[in-house]
Amino acid sequence: MMKGIALALGLAFVVCGSFSMSADAPARSAARDGSLSPSCKGKPAKVDDAGFVVIGGIEQWVTAKGDSCANPVLLFISGGPGNPLSGISDSVYGAGQRDFIVVQWDQRGSGMTYGRSPPAPDEKLTIERMAQDGNELAAYLAKRYGKRKVILWGSSWGSILAVHMAKAHPELFYAYVGTSQVVNSIETQAVSYKKLLALATKENDKDSLAVLNQVGSPPWTDPRSFGKVRRIIRKYEAKVTLPPPDSWHRAPAYTTPKAEEDYAAGEDYSFLNFVGMHGDGMLSHVDLPKLGTDFAIPMFFVEGAHDLLAPPEMARQYYESIKAPEKGWVLLEHSGHDPNQEVVDAEYKVLRERVLPLTRDK
């Protein structure tokens, strides 16, 4: 996503919303906590909730919107880490509210959660802790909206976290939909770097070649190397992909100086925890096949053909290895790693046609 859109994700530090929630129990028991949403009592009504949920012992920001409480819950696990989409959810994913209760979550260490529950100076993020957070939230959402399960949807970093969630507690989910799927950190970075080097050489792009040669081949131990390479990725993806629509914008509640300050601080904190000061962050531990490739839930993937950060051939290899009750693959010819309208439309097509029927409990 372009920098302008990324900056539009800044989150307001406010105490508001109609949630009255607690999900600080283990995933299996969290669903017993809390009460049924007023939107779900009697005739199903429109859902428009926003507030802090106690997850993993801290308050974390969650929004939920849908035209009817009769709709299934769709829990989106955003990327980054440190890039929650709460601020632009209505303009990007608003159409999905017709068929789903769309839930956005500012994960531990990001966005409004960072502003409300800042981490201790020596506190580290871990995949395990954040996956447990996600499953606690999923169990709570099912209880709050009177559902047996929820739908799991993850993008980029969120695709890593969501797979960990699905492997740990498949009983919480109807299905998984992944976009810009990251599979294995070491192999993915090696393939990405090789592709970038070839593209820059073909274009005689001396500036990009200088940067790539300066950082060297991965894995990297300097956290700045990741940012330098990411800028080159965006440059080359922009040549062959559709940009995000100009209509994507942040909601007014997410535009204050405090919002942008909290967003930026959370993004920096999460990024350093992700890559590590010496290449030893959460990313270095990503190897989804090691978790096992047998899944108890349907698995669907929507990938950009020009994704240079998480090359689709890596996701395809992972997809081919997966055994699941049902699975599906979509490759988009005008998309890369970051979302655009083609990605959103394809995700909703999969969600409506493949996943929605799975939520109609017999």
C-alpha positions in Angstrom: 0.0 0.0 0.0 1.3 3.4 -0.9 2.8 5.6 1.8 -0.1 8.0 1.7 -2.5 5.1 2.4 -0.3 3.7 5.1 -0.2 7.1 6.9 -4.0 7.1 6.6 -4.1 4.2 9.0 -3.2 6.4 12.0 -5.4 5.5 14.9 -7.1 7.9 17.4 -6.4 7.5 21.1 -9.9 7.8 22.5 -12.1 5.9 25.0 -15.3 5.2 23.1 -17.5 2.6 21.7 -20.2 0.2 22.7 -18.1 -2.9 23.5 -18.1 -4.1 27.1 -15.7 -6.9 26.7 -13.2 -9.2 28.4 -11.3 -12.0 26.7 -8.5 -12.5 29.1 -9.1 -16.2 29.5 -7.5 -19.0 27.5 -9.0 -19.5 24.0 -11.1 -22.5 25.1 -12.9 -20.6 27.9 -12.9 -17.0 26.6 -16.2 -17.7 24.8 -17.9 -18.1 28.2 -17.1 -14.5 29.1 -19.0 -11.4 28.2 -22.6 -11.1 27.1 -24.6 -11.3 23.9 -24.5 -8.1 21.9 -27.6 -6.0 22.1 -27.7 -6.2 18.2 -28.2 -9.9 18.5 -31.1 -9.9 21.0 -34.5 -10.5 19.5 -34.6 -9.5 15.8 -31.0 -9.3 14.4 -30.0 -5.6 14.1 -27.1 -3.7 12.6 -23.8 -4.1 14.4 -21.6 -1.1 15.0 -19.3 -1.7 17.9 -16.0 -0.1 18.8 -14.0 -0.3 22.0 -11.3 -1.9 24.1 -11.3 -5.6 24.8 -9.1 -7.1 27.5 -7.1 -9.7 25.6 -4.0 -11.4 27.1 -4.2 -9.1 30.1 -4.2 -5.8 28.3 -6.8 -3.6 26.6 -6.8 -3.9 22.8 -8.8 -2.0 20.3 -11.5 -3.8 18.3 -14.2 -2.6 15.9 -17.1 -4.7 14.5 -19.5 -3.6 11.8 -22.2 -5.4 9.8 -25.7 -4.8 8.4 -27.1 -7.5 10.6 -26.1 -9.6 13.5 -27.5 -12.6 11.5 -24.3 -12.3 9.4 -21.2 -14.5 10.2 -18.2 -12.8 11.9 -15.2 -12.1 9.7 -12.1 -11.5 11.8 -9.4 -9.7 9.8 -5.8 -10.1 10.9 -3.9 -7.1 9.5 -0.3 -6.9 8.3 2.8 -5.2 9.5 3.0 -6.0 12.2 2.0 -2.6 13.4 -0.3 -1.7 10.5 -3.9 -2.1 11.7 -6.6 -1.1 9.2 -9.2 0.1 11.6 -8.9 3.6 10.3 -9.7 2.8 6.7 -11.8 -0.3 7.1 -15.1 1.4 6.2 -13.8 2.8 2.9 -11.9 -0.4 1.9 -14.0 -3.2 3.4 -17.4 -1.5 3.8 -19.0 -3.5 1.0 -18.4 -6.6 3.0 -20.6 -5.4 5.8 -23.6 -6.5 3.8 -22.7 -10.2 4.2 -20.4 -10.2 7.2 -19.7 -8.6 10.6 -16.3 -7.2 9.7 -14.0 -7.1 12.7 -10.8 -5.1 12.8 -8.2 -5.6 15.6 -5.3 -3.4 16.6 -2.9 -6.0 17.7 -0.7 -5.9 20.7 1.9 -3.1 20.2 0.1 -1.3 17.4 -2.3 1.6 16.7 -4.8 2.4 19.3 -3.8 -0.6 21.4 -0.3 0.9 21.6 -1.7 4.2 22.8 -3.9 2.6 25.4 -1.6 -0.2 26.5 2.0 0.8 25.7 4.5 -2.1 26.1 7.1 -2.0 28.9 10.5 -0.9 27.7 11.9 -4.5 27.7 8.7 -6.2 26.4 9.0 -8.3 23.3 6.4 -9.4 20.9 6.2 -13.1 20.0 4.2 -15.0 17.5 3.0 -17.3 20.2 1.6 -14.5 22.5 0.0 -12.7 19.6 -1.6 -15.9 18.2 -3.0 -16.6 21.7 -4.4 -13.0 21.7 -6.1 -13.7 18.4 -7.7 -16.9 19.5 -8.9 -15.3 22.7 -10.5 -12.6 20.6 -12.0 -15.1 18.1 -13.6 -17.1 21.0 -15.1 -13.9 22.5 -16.5 -12.7 19.2 -18.3 -16.0 18.6 -19.9 -15.6 22.1 -20.7 -11.9 21.7 -22.5 -12.3 18.4 -24.0 -15.7 19.1 -22.0 -17.7 16.6 -20.6 -21.2 16.7 -17.4 -20.1 14.9 -15.9 -17.2 13.0 -14.1 -16.8 9.7 -10.4 -16.1 9.8 -8.9 -13.8 7.3 -5.2 -12.7 7.3 -2.9 -10.7 5.1 0.9 -10.5 4.9 2.1 -10.6 8.6 -1.5 -11.3 9.4 -1.3 -14.4 7.2 1.6 -15.7 9.4 -0.3 -15.0 12.6 -3.6 -16.4 11.3 -2.1 -19.7 10.3 -0.6 -20.1 13.8 -4.1 -19.3 15.1 -5.8 -21.9 12.9 -3.3 -24.6 13.8 -3.7 -24.0 17.5 -7.5 -23.8 17.7 -9.2 -24.9 14.5 -12.4 -25.4 16.4 -12.8 -21.6 16.5 -13.0 -21.1 12.7 -15.2 -22.0 9.7 -12.3 -21.4 7.2 -9.2 -19.4 6.5 -8.6 -16.9 3.7 -5.0 -15.7 3.2 -3.6 -12.9 1.1 0.0 -12.1 0.4 0.8 -15.3 2.2 4.2 -15.4 3.9 5.4 -19.0 4.3 9.1 -19.3 5.3 11.3 -16.2 6.1 14.6 -17.5 4.9 13.4 -18.9 1.6 11.1 -16.1 0.9 13.7 -13.4 1.4 16.2 -15.3 -0.8 13.7 -15.6 -3.7 12.6 -12.0 -3.3 16.2 -10.7 -3.3 17.0 -12.7 -6.4 14.0 -11.4 -8.3 14.8 -7.8 -7.4 18.4 -8.2 -8.5 17.3 -9.6 -11.8 14.7 -6.8 -12.3 17.1 -4.0 -11.4 19.8 -5.5 -13.7 17.4 -5.8 -16.6 16.4 -2.1 -16.1 20.0 -1.0 -15.6 18.7 0.6 -12.4 22.0 1.7 -10.9 20.4 3.2 -7.8 18.5 0.1 -6.9 21.5 -2.1 -7.7 23.7 0.0 -5.4 21.3 -0.5 -2.5 20.9 -4.2 -3.2 24.6 -4.7 -3.4 25.1 -2.6 -0.3 22.7 -4.6 1.9 23.9 -7.9 0.4 21.9 -11.1 0.1 19.7 -12.1 3.0 19.3 -13.0 5.8 20.1 -9.5 7.1 21.4 -8.5 10.5 20.8 -4.7 10.1 17.1 -3.8 10.5 17.5 -0.9 8.1 18.2 -3.4 5.3 14.6 -4.5 5.4 13.3 -1.0 4.9 15.7 -0.3 2.0 14.7 -3.4 0.1 11.0 -2.8 0.8 11.2 0.6 -1.0 12.7 -1.1 -4.0 9.9 -3.7 -3.9 7.2 -1.0 -3.9 9.0 0.7 -6.8 8.9 -2.3 -9.1 5.5 -3.6 -8.0 4.1 -0.1 -8.9 5.2 -0.6 -12.5 2.9 -3.6 -13.1 0.1 -3.4 -10.6 -3.0 -1.3 -10.1 -2.8 1.4 -7.4 -5.3 1.5 -4.5 -8.3 3.7 -5.3 -8.2 7.4 -4.3 -11.5 6.7 -2.5 -9.7 4.8 0.3 -9.4 7.1 3.2 -9.3 7.2 7.0 -12.3 7.9 9.1 -12.3 11.3 10.9 -11.9 9.7 14.3 -8.4 8.5 13.2 -6.9 11.8 12.0 -5.7 13.6 15.1 -2.0 14.3 15.8 -2.2 11.9 18.8 -3.6 9.2 16.5 -0.7 9.5 14.1 1.8 9.7 16.9 0.5 6.5 18.4 0.4 4.8 15.0 3.9 5.7 14.2 5.3 4.7 17.6 3.5 1.4 17.4 4.7 0.8 13.8 8.3 1.4 14.9 8.0 -0.8 17.9 6.3 -3.6 16.0 8.8 -3.4 13.1 11.8 -3.7 15.3 10.2 -6.7 17.1 9.4 -8.2 13.7 12.9 -8.0 12.1 15.0 -7.7 15.3 18.0 -5.6 16.0 20.3 -8.3 14.6 18.0 -10.2 12.3 16.7 -12.2 15.2 13.1 -10.9 15.5 9.8 -12.8 14.9 10.4 -13.0 11.2 13.4 -15.2 11.7 11.2 -17.8 13.2 8.6 -18.0 10.5 8.4 -21.5 8.9 4.8 -22.4 8.5 5.4 -25.9 7.0 7.0 -26.8 10.3 3.7 -26.4 12.0 2.3 -29.1 9.8 0.4 -29.0 6.5 -2.7 -30.9 7.6 -5.6 -28.5 8.4 -8.9 -29.2 10.0 -10.6 -26.2 8.3 -10.9 -25.1 4.6 -8.0 -23.1 3.4 -8.2 -20.4 0.6 -5.5 -18.2 -0.9 -5.7 -15.0 -2.9 -2.3 -13.9 -4.2 -0.9 -11.1 -6.3 1.1 -12.4 -9.3 3.6 -9.6 -8.9 4.2 -9.9 -5.2 7.9 -9.3 -4.7 7.9 -9.4 -0.9 6.2 -12.8 -0.6 6.5 -14.3 -4.1 3.4 -16.3 -5.0 5.4 -19.3 -6.1 6.3 -19.8 -2.5 2.6 -19.6 -1.4 1.7 -22.0 -4.3 4.2 -24.6 -3.1 2.7 -24.3 0.4 -0.8 -24.5 -1.0 0.0 -27.7 -2.9 1.4 -29.3 0.3 -1.8 -28.5 2.3 -4.3 -31.2 3.1 -7.7 -29.6 4.1 -11.4 -30.4 3.9 -11.5 -27.9 1.0 -9.1 -25.5 -0.5 -8.8 -22.9 -3.2 -6.3 -20.7 -5.1 -6.7 -17.4 -6.9 -3.9 -15.6 -8.7 -4.4 -11.9 -9.6 -2.6 -10.5 -12.6 -2.7 -6.8 -11.7 -1.7 -7.1 -8.0 1.4 -7.3 -5.9 1.9 -7.5 -2.1 -0.2 -4.5 -1.0 -4.0 -4.5 -1.4 -5.8 -2.8 -4.3 -9.4 -3.0 -5.5 -8.6 -6.2 -7.5 -7.5 -7.9 -4.3 -10.4 -6.8 -2.2 -12.9 -7.8 -4.9 -11.3 -11.2 -5.3 -11.2 -11.7 -1.5 -14.9 -11.0 -1.3 -15.7 -13.3 -4.2 -14.0 -16.2 -2.3 -15.6 -15.2 0.9 -19.1 -15.0 -0.5 -18.9 -18.0 -2.9 -16.7 -20.4 -1.1 -16.8 -19.5 2.6 -20.2 -18.1 3.3 -22.0 -21.4 2.5 -19.7 -23.1 5.2 -21.2 -20.9 7.9 -24.7 -22.1 7.4 -24.6 -24.7 10.2 -26.7 -27.7 9.5 
